[in-house]
Every structure is written in structure tokens, then in C-alpha cells.
């Protein structure tokens, strides 16, 4: 297949950029031809192994057109060619560019509309399925190490400032890899890093600027998942509470198939 992916930015190690990059890598792993269209390319995110363009492409040659941030919605017209599938993916319940811009047009065109959480699915007001930032195959069961916590945040709250651990984000850019996770005993993070850790078999301490539940357990998993592992839905903690709770690292939770990229993607696309 020829696959076109769109994202408004491809220059940072942010959530939507990594979703786009990992989709491209999975399509390529399976032998498909990929082009990423974004008006903003370059910077900390390495896309050198994937064909990209900042110029609006002609969508006709592509078998799959996967849209983020409403890009190209005005260029798609009111019909698609018989060989094409259009997919719209929405990755936030509250960020305006993630909401359908032309909801009726999107519903009419789409073969598949996706949301990154049940919370987002309710917020976008269109019928959709879930695509919950699933983690790539390379993360499968790499296991935890002895290197202490890995702390990942682009907006770290002050209550984490004095917690010891390796820090990524907020100006210290590094892509999360299976090898990196395998060196650490747990992750302290929210968002997309949680799915990486689940698939890797690394315990998760869910906490960030929204707050969080602390250790992700079977008891709090459903509520954490509903809010896309953002930390919303839980209260704030003090530095002392966090430090005390981090002492006893639990066993990692099993990873459901809905957080495995190749399982979810090919279940939808066949």
C-alpha cells in the first residue's frame, strides 16, 4: 500500500509526533510505502529514515490517508477514489486542533474515526473507535532494570523536582526506546510513556502536572485509562508522599493487546 500520514508538527518529541512516526515505522516494517506530510519538519525529532514533505501532496495516489489535526480536510473533496481508505485520529479531549473541524464532512468521508481514549471519544461528538497510543512491537517484554526511576515529562510539576532519577523532557530531549526502559526499575510519567512501559513490562508510577494515582494497579487502571493515562481524575501528591511510595516498586502489570500497535492497527486495517 501507499500510505499518507499527516501531523501539524514533526519537529518535537511530543505525543502526536511520536504516534505519527511509530505508525510510519509500523507500515514500513510491513513493507508499505509511507509519506508524512507536515508543515513543520525538523528539530529534535529524527525523521531521516522516512519520506516527508512540507508541501501539500495530491492524495489520489494513496491507498490509506491517515489524518491528524484536520490537515488536508479542505483538500479531500466530497468523495474518495475506490481504492482509498480515509482514517481520522483524534488525540486529545480538550486541545482545539484535535477536534473535528468539519464533523459531518469527516463522518461522511471516513472509513474509520479514532480517539485516543474514552474521554476523547465522548468529547469529539462523532462515532469512533479507540486507538489508545499503542506501543510498537520492539517494546515487547524487555523488562525492567536496576537503574532507578526514569522520569519523563514535558511539564514536570514542582513536587517531582526533588525526586531522584534520570529525567527526560522539558528541554532534555531523548526518544524513549526499549533499551532505555530496560535500564530502569520503573517510570514516573503520564501519557504515551505509560503504554511503552506497559508493553515493556516496567512498573508505572503515574504522576505529572495533572496529578495522578501513583503506582498503576489493577484497582486504578480503568479510571487512569479513561483519562488516557494523563493523571486527570486523581488528586495531587506531596513530594514526601511520592518519595515514600517510590521505595516499594510493585510488579509490572500485564499489557492488554489494545496497547500493542501492530495488534490494533492490523485489526482495523486487515
N, C-alpha and C positions, 0 to 999 in steps of 0.2 A: 504493500500500500504506500501511497504518498500521503504524508501527514503534515498538516499545518497547525502549529500551536501559536497562540498569541498571549502576550502578557505586557502590561503597560510599562514595566521596568524589567530589564535584565542586567542590572549593574550592581546588585547588592545581594548579600546573603540573607534575604528575607524569606518569609514563608511562601508567598505566591511565586517568587522567582525559583525557589527550590522545587516546588511542585511541578512547575513547567520543565525545569531541567531534568528532573527524575522521570517525568513522562517521556521526554525526548529520548533519554538513555534507555528506557524500557522498550520503546518502539524500535530503537536501533538494535538493541540486544536480540530482538526477534526478527531482525532482517529487513525492517521497513525504512523507507526514506523519509527524513524529517527536515522541516524548515521551521524555525522560530521567527515570528515577526514581533518586533518590539520597537517603539520609537526611541527607546533609551537602552543602549547596549554598551557594555564595557564596565570598568571599575573592578571591584573586589570579586565579582562572580566570574569564574573562568568558564566561558562557553566555547573555547577554541576548538573543541572536538566535535562541535555541532554546527551545521549551517544556519546562519542567522541573517536577518535583514532588517533595516530600519525603514525601508521603503514598502509601501502598501503592495502586497502581492495580489496577483489575479488568483482568485480562489477556485476557478473552474478545474484546474488540473488535479486537485487534491481529492483523495478518497475520504479522508477524515479531516474535518475542520473543527478544531478544539478551541473554544473562545473563553478567554478570561478578560474581565474588566470591560466587557461590551465592545472591545475593539473589533472593527470591521462590521458592526451591526448595521450601519447605514449603507454599507457597500455590498451586502449579501443579496439584496433584492428581495423579491417575494416568492421565489421558487429556487429549488436546487436541482442540480443535474441528477439523473437517475442513479449514478454510481456513488453519490456522495452521502455521508452522514455528518450532521452538524451536532456538536456537543457544546453545551454551555455549562461552565463550572463556576459556582459562587462560593467564595472562601471567607466570608465574614457576615455576621448578623447585623453589624452596625456601621461598617465603612461604606460610604455612599457609592463609590465606584464598583463595589461588589454587588450592588442591587441591579436587577434587570432594568435596563434603560427603556426598552420598548417591550414590556412584558408580553403583550398579545402577539407581537411580531415574533418574539423569541419562542413562545409556545407553538406558534404556527409552523416555524421552521425546524425546530429542534427534533432530532431523533432521541435525544437524551438530555435532560437537565439535571445537574448535580449540585449538591450542597455539602459543605464540609462538616456539618453537624446537624443534629435535630433542631437545635436552636436556630441555625441559619435557615433550615428548611421552612420553618414557620415564618421567619422574618421576610423572606423574599416573595411570598404570596403567589407562587406558581407551583404546579405539581412537579415533584422532583424525586430523585433517588439520592442516596448518600455516597459520598466519596471522601472519606474521613482522613485525608493526608496519609494514605497508606505508605509504609516504608518499603524500600527496594529489597530484592532478594538477597543482596550482598550482606545485609544485616542479620540474616537468619542465624540465631543461636550462637553468636560469637562469644557470649558470656561476659561476666564482669571480672575485673582485675583487682589489684590491691593498691591502686594509686590514689585512693581518697576520692572525694566528690568531684564531679565535673559540673560546673555551674554555668549555665547557658542562658543569657538574657540580653536583649537589646534595650531593655528599660529596667535595670535592676532596682528593686526597692531598697531604701536605706537599711531596713532590718537585715539584709543579707550582706551588708558591707564588711562586717567583721567576722564572717563565716569563712573558715579556711577551705581552700580548694582551688583547682585550676579554673580560670574564668575565660569565657568566650562570649563575644558580643560587646555592644556598647563601645565600639571603636577598636576592639580586638577581634579582627575578622579571621575565621577559620571554619572551613566546611566540616560539618560533623560526619565522620567516617566510621565504619565498623572497627577499624584499627584503633581509633581514638577512644571509642566507647569501651573497647575490651581492656583498656589500661586502667579503668576507673571502677571503684566499688559501687557507685551509684551516680545518678544525675539529679541535680537540683535545677528544675526548669519548668516551663509550661509550653503549650503549643506543639509544634511539629516535632520537637526533640523527644516528646513523650512516646510517639509512635516508633521512632528509631530505637529507643531504649526497650520498649516492649518487645519488638521483634528481635533485638539483640539478646534479650534475657538479662537485662541490667535493671536493678531496682530503681524506682522513680520516686523522688520527693517532689511533689507538685506544689510549686510556690513561685510567685512572681508579683508584679505590681498590683494585680487584682486581688492578691491573697492566695489562698489555696488550702488543700486538705492535708498537706504534709505527705506522709507515705501513702502512695496509691495502693489501695487494698480492694478486696472483693466487696467490702461494705460500702465504699465511697465511689466505686468505679462508675456506676451508672450515671450519677449526678455529674461527675467530672467529665465523662464522655459527652453528655448532653450539651455541656458548655464548651466543647471542643478542647478540653484539657487546658483552658485558658486560666483557670483559677477562680473564675467567677462562680458564684454560688456558695462560696466558703468565706470564712472570716479571715482577718489579718492575724498574724502571729508576731510575738516579740522576738528579738534576737536571742534572748535566753531560751525561749521555748524551742526555737529552731535548732539551736546548738545542742540542747538536751535530747531532742528527738533524733537527731542525726547520729547519735552514738550507736544506737542499735539498728543495724541495717537488716531489713527483712529479706526473705527470699523473693526473687523476681516473680512477677505474675506471668502466667502463660499468655501468649499473644493470639487473640482471635484472628481468624482468616480475614475479617473485614479491615484489618490494618496491614495486610500484605499486598503490596502494589500489584504484582502480577496476577494474584488471585482475583482481585476486584476488577482490574482493567479488562482482563480477557473474559471474565464472566459477563461483563457488559457488552464487549465488542465481538466476542466469539472467536 
